[in-house]
C-alpha cells in the first residue's frame, strides 16, 4: 500500500510538472507570436512564396486571399514583381479583427501600416461581408465589392439525413468567442417546466465539455446529446435531419457571418439564428424561408419558436436548389469575382495604353 501510494504521488508530481511545462511552453509561444510573427504565424512563408512565385509565368492579375495576412504581402510583392494588378480577397478582417487591440502597440501600428500599403496597391477588393467592405471603404480602399461565400448543394448530394427519434435541434461547431448555447438550453428548460412541446438538442463539435456545463446549469442535461467532433459527412447528415439548426452570432461579431450558416441554408431545414440586430448574418437570411431571426434576449420569441418547431409534423427538406438564394450560388459568386478580376485587368491595360500615348 505504501509503495502504491508513493507511485501515485510520483505520477501526480510528474503530471503537475508536465502541465507546468506545457503552460510555460504555451506562454513562450504566445509571446513569440506577439513580438516576432508579424503579421502572423505564417510570415516565414513570405520569402519562399515570393521567390517561387517570381519564377512563374507573368499573370494578368494577382489574387491574394486572406487570412493569413502574409498572403496579402506575398500578393503585393508578386504584383510589383510582374507589374500586374492586385486584387485582395478578404475572408476575414485583418487589423479590424477583435484581438488586434490586444497586440503590443508597436505591432498593431506596424500591421496597420502594412495593410494600408497593400490596400493602396490593390486595384480591387472582394469582401465576404458588408461589415468588412464598409470598414475597408472607410479606410480608403477603392473598388471594394461585397462577394459573399456561396452555398454548395453538391456537398449534400450523397448525404442521407440523420433520423432523430424525437424532434431535435442541431448545433455544429465550437462554443467560443462570446457564443453560448445557454439561452437555447434555458428556453428548453422553460418549455418543459410549462408542459409545452420541448425539443432535444444534439451538439457536434470540439467544445462538448463547455456545452455539458451549460446544459447542467440550465437543468437539461438529459435533453442534450453531445456527439463530439465528427467527420464532415456526419455533421452534414445531422444538419439535414434536424428539426431545426441553431446558429449563434456573438454581440461582438455582428459584422461577420459564420461559415456554417451557408451549410445550414443549403440543408433546407428550418433555421434559428440568435444574433444582435442589425447584423450581417440577419441580412443574409432575409428572404430565406423557414429562417427564424431572433435578437439576443428575446426569451418569449425563442420559446415560441422552439415550441412550434418541436410540435410541427416533420417535413421533408426543401429541394436543395430551391433552398439557395440566387445571389448565394457558386455561379453568382464566381461571376462577381470574375467581373472584379477582369475589371482590374482592364483598368491596368487602359492605364498602360494611356501612359504609352502620353
C-alpha positions, -999 to +999 in steps of 0.1 A: +000+000+000+029+024+008+045+016-025+013+022-044+008+055-026+044+066-034+038+056-071+006+075-073+023+106-056+052+104-081+028+101-110+009+131-097+041+151-094+051+141-130+017+152-143+019+185-125+054+192-138+043+182-173+013+205-171+035+234-159+060+227-187+032+228-213+018+260-198+053+276-199+058+265-235+024+280-245+033+312-228+067+314-246+050+306-279+023+332-274+049+359-265+070+349-295+040+353-317+031+387-302+066+400-308+082+381-337+055+367-360+044+399-378+019+400-394+010+364-385+025+329-377+029+323-415+053+351-421+081+325-427+063+315-458+068+350-473+103+346-487+100+312-504+065+320-517+077+353-532+108+336-547+089+307-562+061+329-574+085+352-592+097+323-614+062+316-627+048+329-660+036+366-658+000+367-647-027+390-659-037+397-623-026+386-588-054+374-564-044+372-527-068+356-503-065+364-466-063+353-438-035+349-433-024+385-439+010+372-451-008+361-483-016+398-489+021+407-486+031+379-509+004+390-534+016+426-533+052+416-538+044+395-568+021+422-582+051+446-580+074+420-595+052+415-626+038+450-627+004+433-626-028+445-609-035+431-574-069+420-561-074+412-524-100+387-513-109+394-476-124+363-460-120+378-425-108+412-412-071+419-408-064+448-385-101+452-378-102+418-361-112+417-324-079+405-310-059+432-328-064+457-299-046+433-275-014+433-296+016+454-285+012+490-297+042+489-320+030+457-337-006+470-341+008+501-358+031+481-380+003+459-392-020+489-398+008+504-420+013+471-438-025+468-445-027+504-456+001+500-481-014+468-495-048+485-499-032+514-517-016+489-541-048+469-547-068+475-579-098+459-563-110+442-531-136+415-525-151+413-490-173+384-478-194+406-455-209+441-457-191+449-424-157+441-439-165+460-470-176+491-452-146+491-429-122+489-458-140+517-476-138+539-445-101+533-445-096+545-481-098+512-501-113+517-535-133+494-558-145+473-528-171+447-538-193+426-515-190+390-527-205+366-501-195+330-497-215+305-517-238+276-508-227+243-522-256+219-528-233+192-542-219+187-507-253+173-498-257+152-529-247+119-512-257+128-477-285+107-460-303+129-434-299+116-399-331+103-384-336+115-348-361+096-326-376+128-313-377+164-326-340+175-322-322+208-327-287+206-341-257+228-333-224+222-350-191+239-343-174+254-312-187+274-284-162+303-280-158+340-288-189+351-269-211+324-283-232+304-258-260+278-260-272+287-226-302+308-239-314+279-260-309+254-232-328+277-208-356+280-233-358+242-234-360+242-196-388+267-195-408+248-222-405+216-203-415+232-170-446+247-185-456+215-203-451+228-238-436+208-266-398+206-260-371+196-284-338+179-276-305+193-287-277+174-304-242+190-303-214+181-327-181+199-321-149+201-300-163+220-271-185+193-256-174+199-221-185+236-223-219+225-237-223+199-210-216+225-183-242+249-198-267+221-200-262+212-164-265+249-154-298+251-173-310+218-158-315+200-192-285+176-193-310+148-200-322+166-232-287+172-247-268+147-267-231+155-270-217+137-300-183+154-301-163+162-332-174+142-362-164+139-398-179+164-422-204+140-438-218+131-403-222+167-394-240+174-427-262+144-421-272+158-387-277+192-402-300+177-429-320+157-404-326+184-377-360+197-368-340+230-370-304+241-370-292+267-345-267+294-354-254+319-329-237+352-337-220+368-307-226+405-300-190+413-310-194+395-343-223+414-357-204+423-389-192+388-396-210+357-408-204+322-395-193+299-424-216+271-413-246+294-419-242+286-456-244+249-450-275+254-428-292+274-456-283+247-481-297+219-460-332+230-465-342+227-428-357+254-405-330+276-391-329+296-358-305+325-358-297+341-324-280+374-332-275+411-323-296+433-346-287+446-370-262+420-382-248+408-415-260+373-407-295+385-403-293+404-435-281+373-453-312+354-442-337+379-455-358+360-480-347+326-468-379+307-459-381+288-426-354+311-411-363+325-376-342+355-367-342+364-330-324+392-311-303+380-281-325+382-250-358+376-268-369+348-245-405+348-255-397+347-292-372+318-287-397+298-265-424+302-291-401+293-320-388+261-303-422+250-291-436+254-327-407+235-342-410+207-316-447+203-323-446+205-360-450+175-382-416+167-397-415+179-432-391+167-460-362+191-466-369+217-493-354+209-527-317+220-522-317+240-554-347+260-541-331+265-507-303+285-521-310+322-529-298+332-564-270+355-551-256+328-529-250+302-556-214+293-567-222+306-601-232+341-588-201+342-566-177+332-593-194+356-618-189+385-593-153+376-587-146+373-624-161+407-630-138+422-603-107+405-617-115+414-653-122+450-642-088+452-626-071+438-657-089+462-679-081+492-658-044+482-658-044+479-696-061+513-700-036+529-677-007+513-697-021+525-730-026+560-717+010+561-705+023+549-739+002+576-757+014+603-734 
